[in-house]
Amino acid sequence: MNKTELIDSVSTKADITKKDAAIAVDSFLSSITNELKDGGNTTIIGFGTFLVRDRAERKGRNPRTNEEITIKAARTPAFKAGKNLKDTVNI
């Protein structure tokens, strides 16, 4: 499912216009993005948690030259599925 299909689904299930559904989906995604950007987490009970994980600096190799390089430390967005979501997927 892509974003357009998600908007269509929300529009149908909530019985609202596609324009209103697009606003709702965009607002939802923006809220989560801003919270992660500020270093926080977003937990949706029964669904899961969106969080930021810190990746340490590490060594890697350039595949063309086989030269060893240093990969910078980074903050990475992650998602941890909740129990209800896991149980639903594993039926």
ChimeraX commands (.cxc) that place a marker at each C-alpha (Angstrom):
marker #1 position 0.00,0.00,0.00 radius 0.5
marker #1 position 1.36,3.40,-0.93 radius 0.5
marker #1 position 0.33,6.80,0.43 radius 0.5
marker #1 position -2.40,7.36,-2.16 radius 0.5
marker #1 position -3.94,3.97,-1.39 radius 0.5
marker #1 position -3.75,4.75,2.34 radius 0.5
marker #1 position -5.57,8.04,1.80 radius 0.5
marker #1 position -8.26,6.23,-0.23 radius 0.5
marker #1 position -8.66,3.63,2.54 radius 0.5
marker #1 position -8.92,6.27,5.28 radius 0.5
marker #1 position -11.41,8.23,3.19 radius 0.5
marker #1 position -13.61,5.18,2.70 radius 0.5
marker #1 position -13.44,3.83,6.25 radius 0.5
marker #1 position -13.92,7.23,7.94 radius 0.5
marker #1 position -16.56,8.32,5.40 radius 0.5
marker #1 position -14.76,11.60,4.70 radius 0.5
marker #1 position -13.54,13.25,1.52 radius 0.5
marker #1 position -10.20,12.29,0.04 radius 0.5
marker #1 position -9.01,15.86,0.65 radius 0.5
marker #1 position -9.80,15.58,4.37 radius 0.5
marker #1 position -8.24,12.12,4.52 radius 0.5
marker #1 position -5.07,13.48,2.87 radius 0.5
marker #1 position -4.90,16.25,5.47 radius 0.5
marker #1 position -5.33,13.70,8.27 radius 0.5
marker #1 position -2.66,11.33,6.91 radius 0.5
marker #1 position -0.21,14.18,6.27 radius 0.5
marker #1 position -0.80,15.57,9.77 radius 0.5
marker #1 position -0.25,12.14,11.32 radius 0.5
marker #1 position 3.01,11.59,9.44 radius 0.5
marker #1 position 4.20,15.14,10.16 radius 0.5
marker #1 position 3.51,14.77,13.88 radius 0.5
marker #1 position 5.51,11.54,14.08 radius 0.5
marker #1 position 8.34,13.00,11.99 radius 0.5
marker #1 position 8.61,16.11,14.16 radius 0.5
marker #1 position 8.61,14.06,17.36 radius 0.5
marker #1 position 11.41,11.83,16.07 radius 0.5
marker #1 position 13.34,14.87,14.86 radius 0.5
marker #1 position 13.21,16.25,18.42 radius 0.5
marker #1 position 14.52,12.95,19.77 radius 0.5
marker #1 position 11.23,11.67,21.19 radius 0.5
marker #1 position 9.16,8.54,20.65 radius 0.5
marker #1 position 5.58,8.06,19.48 radius 0.5
marker #1 position 3.74,5.10,20.97 radius 0.5
marker #1 position 0.42,3.94,19.60 radius 0.5
marker #1 position -0.96,1.34,22.00 radius 0.5
marker #1 position -1.76,-1.90,20.19 radius 0.5
marker #1 position 0.15,-0.84,17.07 radius 0.5
marker #1 position 3.74,-0.01,17.96 radius 0.5
marker #1 position 6.36,2.58,18.75 radius 0.5
marker #1 position 8.22,4.91,16.40 radius 0.5
marker #1 position 11.62,5.77,17.87 radius 0.5
marker #1 position 15.13,6.98,17.07 radius 0.5
marker #1 position 18.13,4.70,17.46 radius 0.5
marker #1 position 21.72,5.87,17.60 radius 0.5
marker #1 position 24.18,4.06,15.35 radius 0.5
marker #1 position 27.80,4.20,16.42 radius 0.5
marker #1 position 30.62,5.17,14.10 radius 0.5
marker #1 position 31.97,2.09,12.37 radius 0.5
marker #1 position 34.46,0.88,9.80 radius 0.5
marker #1 position 33.42,-0.11,6.29 radius 0.5
marker #1 position 34.98,-0.82,2.92 radius 0.5
marker #1 position 34.67,0.98,-0.39 radius 0.5
marker #1 position 33.61,-1.85,-2.73 radius 0.5
marker #1 position 35.38,-0.32,-5.75 radius 0.5
marker #1 position 38.79,0.28,-4.19 radius 0.5
marker #1 position 38.56,-2.06,-1.20 radius 0.5
marker #1 position 39.80,0.90,0.85 radius 0.5
marker #1 position 38.75,1.01,4.50 radius 0.5
marker #1 position 36.53,3.99,5.32 radius 0.5
marker #1 position 34.88,5.35,8.44 radius 0.5
marker #1 position 31.09,5.52,8.41 radius 0.5
marker #1 position 29.88,8.39,10.60 radius 0.5
marker #1 position 27.61,7.89,13.58 radius 0.5
marker #1 position 23.97,8.53,12.75 radius 0.5
marker #1 position 20.50,8.70,14.25 radius 0.5
marker #1 position 18.14,6.27,12.52 radius 0.5
marker #1 position 14.33,6.12,12.69 radius 0.5
marker #1 position 12.98,2.75,13.75 radius 0.5
marker #1 position 9.67,1.04,14.42 radius 0.5
marker #1 position 8.99,-1.54,17.10 radius 0.5
marker #1 position 5.76,-3.45,16.48 radius 0.5
marker #1 position 3.32,-3.84,19.36 radius 0.5
marker #1 position 1.91,-7.15,20.56 radius 0.5
marker #1 position -1.50,-6.72,18.89 radius 0.5
marker #1 position 0.12,-5.96,15.52 radius 0.5
marker #1 position 2.47,-8.94,15.84 radius 0.5
marker #1 position -0.41,-11.24,16.79 radius 0.5
marker #1 position -2.56,-10.00,13.88 radius 0.5
marker #1 position 0.22,-10.52,11.35 radius 0.5
marker #1 position 1.00,-14.01,12.65 radius 0.5
marker #1 position -2.53,-15.43,12.42 radius 0.5
marker link #1:1,2 radius 0.2
marker link #1:2,3 radius 0.2
marker link #1:3,4 radius 0.2
marker link #1:4,5 radius 0.2
marker link #1:5,6 radius 0.2
marker link #1:6,7 radius 0.2
marker link #1:7,8 radius 0.2
marker link #1:8,9 radius 0.2
marker link #1:9,10 radius 0.2
marker link #1:10,11 radius 0.2
marker link #1:11,12 radius 0.2
marker link #1:12,13 radius 0.2
marker link #1:13,14 radius 0.2
marker link #1:14,15 radius 0.2
marker link #1:15,16 radius 0.2
marker link #1:16,17 radius 0.2
marker link #1:17,18 radius 0.2
marker link #1:18,19 radius 0.2
marker link #1:19,20 radius 0.2
marker link #1:20,21 radius 0.2
marker link #1:21,22 radius 0.2
marker link #1:22,23 radius 0.2
marker link #1:23,24 radius 0.2
marker link #1:24,25 radius 0.2
marker link #1:25,26 radius 0.2
marker link #1:26,27 radius 0.2
marker link #1:27,28 radius 0.2
marker link #1:28,29 radius 0.2
marker link #1:29,30 radius 0.2
marker link #1:30,31 radius 0.2
marker link #1:31,32 radius 0.2
marker link #1:32,33 radius 0.2
marker link #1:33,34 radius 0.2
marker link #1:34,35 radius 0.2
marker link #1:35,36 radius 0.2
marker link #1:36,37 radius 0.2
marker link #1:37,38 radius 0.2
marker link #1:38,39 radius 0.2
marker link #1:39,40 radius 0.2
marker link #1:40,41 radius 0.2
marker link #1:41,42 radius 0.2
marker link #1:42,43 radius 0.2
marker link #1:43,44 radius 0.2
marker link #1:44,45 radius 0.2
marker link #1:45,46 radius 0.2
marker link #1:46,47 radius 0.2
marker link #1:47,48 radius 0.2
marker link #1:48,49 radius 0.2
marker link #1:49,50 radius 0.2
marker link #1:50,51 radius 0.2
marker link #1:51,52 radius 0.2
marker link #1:52,53 radius 0.2
marker link #1:53,54 radius 0.2
marker link #1:54,55 radius 0.2
marker link #1:55,56 radius 0.2
marker link #1:56,57 radius 0.2
marker link #1:57,58 radius 0.2
marker link #1:58,59 radius 0.2
marker link #1:59,60 radius 0.2
marker link #1:60,61 radius 0.2
marker link #1:61,62 radius 0.2
marker link #1:62,63 radius 0.2
marker link #1:63,64 radius 0.2
marker link #1:64,65 radius 0.2
marker link #1:65,66 radius 0.2
marker link #1:66,67 radius 0.2
marker link #1:67,68 radius 0.2
marker link #1:68,69 radius 0.2
marker link #1:69,70 radius 0.2
marker link #1:70,71 radius 0.2
marker link #1:71,72 radius 0.2
marker link #1:72,73 radius 0.2
marker link #1:73,74 radius 0.2
marker link #1:74,75 radius 0.2
marker link #1:75,76 radius 0.2
marker link #1:76,77 radius 0.2
marker link #1:77,78 radius 0.2
marker link #1:78,79 radius 0.2
marker link #1:79,80 radius 0.2
marker link #1:80,81 radius 0.2
marker link #1:81,82 radius 0.2
marker link #1:82,83 radius 0.2
marker link #1:83,84 radius 0.2
marker link #1:84,85 radius 0.2
marker link #1:85,86 radius 0.2
marker link #1:86,87 radius 0.2
marker link #1:87,88 radius 0.2
marker link #1:88,89 radius 0.2
marker link #1:89,90 radius 0.2
marker link #1:90,91 radius 0.2
view
